[in-house]
Amino acid sequence: MNTNIPLATHHGIFRQQISLFQAVALIVSGTVGAGILGIPYAIAQVGWLPGFFSIVLIGLLMMGVNLLIARIVIGTNQQLHFVGLANRYLGAVGKYLMSVIMYGMLFGILVVYILGVGESLAALFGWDPRLWSTVFFLLGAICILFGLRTIKSVEFFLSLGILCVVLIISATLVPSIETTHFGFVSLHNVLVPYGVLLFAFHGATSLPEVYSLVQNKEKFFIEAVKVSSVIVIAIYALFTFVVLGVTGPYTTEIATVGLGQAIGPVMLVLGNIFAVLAMGTSYLVAGLALRDSLTWDMNMSRPLATAAVTCIPYLIFLFFATSFVGMIDLVGGVFMTSEIVLLLIIYVVAKRRGDVHG
């Protein structure tokens, strides 16, 4: 073992510590996923101007929530996910509530990614979207089986790829933007984007993992949360502005599908490659967070936890999943709102006990 490489003990296993830049990349890639593809459609229902303020406000709200979570994780200084934190500060009732909320949310997120990747691959290559969803499910199960090391080896490149595609799409589509598309305003739909935006900005499940690996714990961790939040707000605002400027009232539930229809084959390929990258990366991060919680907090064996994380979402997809944006709205509006409320209660209790300062 090279003793010059900084290491962190992660559940009894030595892993290389990550830098601030890597921590930001991990949080950003764990946040930017299927949600970005549904944001333009949701914002199109209310109009660009009020939609832009919604993006910024929800983004800042989630930054605040993530900073509170960061304070709790730092103060607790234990390798616990949200279920374990709820048990520590709220007892058995809190553990039960957080279990229902978190597992319902994460399983729902995985279903959304399976749906979205299938539709994006079908737009690229044809065939039945459900067939492509099955192919993605099998590949994702293999990656989750091999764990965090597999994801860390490609995380930087996937994150860089996602950001590059957003910039390329934005730059390419600027000449196609029609300013008339920004004049529409429908304030009675102002709450429509709420669930979708909450879903899109949710990356909290990656925070305990990042904290266990980041160098200079408190300083780097808090800074990583702030920087990653600003980056995500900028990405979402830019992408939504460009998509609405091009497709306007014809914006589709999966934005890249509508862009391909409006611009042509090149954009169809580029946009849907971006969709697969974004959703695929977030699927792996969310899947690992769920598996780790089942093993760390629920004492489930790793093989059983891996089977649950991979098979249950696929069964839900096969028998119950319908609308892409509808599923996003359900997960964001119901499960993520409930999770935020419970985390705020945990923060108050942790602060009263003296575990959290500031």
N, C-alpha and C positions, 0 to 999 in steps of 0.2 A: 504493500500500500504506500502511495506517495504521501508522506507526512506534510508536504508543502501545500497540499490541497485542503482548503478549509472544509470541515465536515460538520454535519449536524446529526444528532441522534434522533431518528424518527421511528418511534415504536420499536426500539431496540435494534434498528438497522441504521448503519452509517450511510449517509447520502451527502453528496457534494452540496455545499451551501450555494444559494443563488444570489446574484447581485441585485441592486435596485432596478436596473434596466430589465433583468429577467423577471423580477417580481411583477413589474408593471406589465410586461408582455403576458405573463400568466394570468393576471387579473383581467386584462383587456380581452384576451382570447377566451376566458371563461365567462365573459359578459356578452361580447358581440357574437350573436348566434342567430337563430331563427327569428328572433324578435325584430331585427332590423328589416327583414323582408316584409313584415306586416305593418311597420310604422307608416310608410307612405299611404297605404290604403286607409288606415285609421285616421291619419291627418287629413286626407282628402275629404273625409266626411264633415270636417269642421272648417277647413280652409287653412292656408299656409300661415298667415299671421298669428291667429290664436293657437294654431298647431305648434308653431315655433316656440312660443312662450310655454306651451305645455311640455315640450321636449326639455327646455332649460329647467323649468320648475321641478319636474319629476326627476331629472338628472341630479339636481342639487339636493333634492330630498333623499335620493338614494345614496348620494355621497355622505350626507349626514348620518344616515342609518349605518352605512359601512364603517364610518369612523367610530360610531358607538360600539359596533361589533368588535372593531379592532381594539378599542379600550378594554372591552370585556375579556377578549382573548389574551391580551397582554397582562391584565390584572390577575386572571386565573392561572396563567402560565402552565396549563395542562393540555394534553393532546385530546381535546374534546370537541366534537361537533355540536350542533345546536341542541340535539336531543340530550346529550350529556350535560350541557350548560343549563338547560331547563330543569333537569333532575337535580343539579347541584344547588340551584337558587330557588326553585319553586316546588321541589319535592316530586312525589309520584304523580300528582295531578298534572303538574307542569310538563313532566316527561311524557305523559300520555297525550296531552294536547299537542305538544310539539311534534311528537311522533306522527300523529294523524295528519297534521298540517304539512310537515316537511316531506314525509314519504308520499303523500298524495300529490304534492307539488312536484317533486322530483320525478315521480313516475309519469306525471302529466307532461313535464318538460321533455322527457325522453320520447314520449309518444309524438309530440309535436315535431321533434327532429326526424323521427322515422318517416312521418308523413311528408315533411317538407323536402327532405333529400330525395325521396321517391318521386315526387312531382318534378323536382328540378332535373333529375337524371332522365325522366321521361321526356321533358321538354328538349333535352339535348339529343337523346338517342332514340326516342320513340318507345314503343312497347307500353305495357301496362305499368302505371306508377306503383301499384302494389307489388309487382314483381321486383322493381328496383328497390323498393323499401325493404323487401326481404333480403336482397343482396347486401344492402347497407347494414341491416341488422346482423347478418352473419359476420361481416367484416368488423363491425363495432364490437361484437361479442369477443372476437379474438383479441382485439386491442385492449379491452377492459381486463381480459384474462391475464395479460402480461403486465398490467399495472402502470404506475406513475413513471417508471424509468422509460418505458416505451414512448409515452406522451412527451416527456421532457426532452427526448432526443429530437423530436420534430416540432415542438411547440413554437420555438422562435421562428422557424421557417413558415409555419402555417400562419402565425400572427402577422409576419411581414407580408405574406402573400395576400391576406385579407385586406390589410391597409393599402397595399399597392393597387389592388383591384378597385377599391373604393375611389382612389385618386384617379386611376385611369378612366373608370366609368364617368366620373364627374367631369374630367377634362374633355373627354370625348363628346359628351352630350351637351356641353355648354352651347354650341351653335344651334342645337335643336330645341332649346328652351323657348317656350312661348310665354311671354309676360302676362298674357290674358288669363292664364291658368291660376295666377296668384290673386286674382280679384275676388274669388268666391269666398264667402264667409257664412257660416251657419252656426250661430252661437247656441241654438237649442240642442246641438249635437256636441257641445263642448266637453262633455264627460265621456264621449265615445272612445277617445284614445287612451283613457286612463289605464284600463287593464292591459292593453297591448304595450304601452310604454313601461308600465311596472314590470311586465315580463321581460322586455328588452333590456332594461337597466339592471336586472337582478343578476348579480354575480357573487353574492355573499357566500355561497357555499364553497367557493375556492379560497376564502380568507384563512380559515384554520390551517389548510394545507400550505399556503404561502408562508404563514407565520412560522411554521415548523422548520422551514428551509431557508428563510431569508437571513442574510448577514446583518449585524448591528441591529438586532431585533426591533426595538421601539422606533428608532429614528427612521430606518429604511422602510419599515412596515407602514407607518402612518403616511410617509411621503409617497409610497407606492399607491396607497389607496387614493390620495388626493390627485396625483398625476393621472392615474388610470381613469378616474371619474371624468376629468376634464377632457381627456382624449376621446372617451366614449360619447360624451355630449357633442363634441365637434363632429365626430364621424356620423352620428345619427342626423344631426341638423343638416350637414352637407349632403348626405345621401338623399334625405327626404326632399330637400330643396330641388335637387336635380331631377329626381324621379317625377315629382309633381309638375315641374316646369315642362317636362317632356310629355307625360301621359295625361296629366290633368284629371278630368272626370272619368277617364278610361283606365285609371290606375287599378291594377289587379291585386288580389289578396297576396300573392307572392310577387313582389315588385319586379323581379327580374324577368318573369314571364311576360308581363306587359311591356317592358322595355324591349324585349326581343321582338315582340309583335309590332312595336312602333318603329324601331330603328332598322331591324333586319338581322340576317344570320350571324354576323360578327358579334353584335351585342347579345344575341341569344346565347351564343357559346360563352362569351366572356362573363356575362351576368350570371349564368347558371353555374359556371365553375366557381365563381365567388360564393354563390349560395351554398354549394356543396361544401366548400372549405369552411365557411362560417358555421354552418350547422354541424358539420362533422367534428370540428374541434370542440365545440361546446357540448356535443353529445358525449364525447370521451371524458371531458372534465366533470360534467354532471354525473355521469355514470360512475366514475371513480369516487366522487364525493359520497354518493349514495351507498356504494359498496363499503367504503371505509366506515360510514356511520353505522351500518348494519353489523359490521365486525367489531368496531370499537365500543359503540354505545349499547348495542343489543346482544352482544356476545354470540353472534351467529358465526358459524364456521365460514372461512373464506370461499370454499367451493359452493356452499349453499347460497351465500350472499351474491356471488357472481352469477349463479343461475337465476336468482330472483331479479337482479338488476337487468339482466338481458332478456329473460323470457316474459316476465309480467308485462312490460310495456308493449312487447310485440303482440301478446294476446289481446291487450286492450285495443291496439291498432287494428287487429283483424276483425274484432267483433263489435267495437263501440265507436271508434273514431270516425268523424264525419268532416267537419269544416276545419281548415287550417287556422284561419283567424279566430274562428269561434272557440277552438281549443286553447289558443293563446290567451284570449280574453278570459276564459274560465279560470285558467291557471293563475294569471296575473291578478284578476279582480277579486277572486275568492281566496285562494291559498296564500298568495304572496302578501296580500293585505293583512290576513290573519297572522302570518309569520312576523310581519313588522310590528304589529301591536304586541305580540308576546315577547319579542326581543326588547322592546322598549320597557316592558315590565321587568324583564331580567336585568336590564341595565340599572334601573332604579334600585332594585334589591341588591345588586352587586355593589353599587355605590354606597348604599346604607351600611353594608357590611365592611366597607373600607377596602374592598378589592379593586375598585376603580377610582382613580383620582383625575381631577380636571374635568 
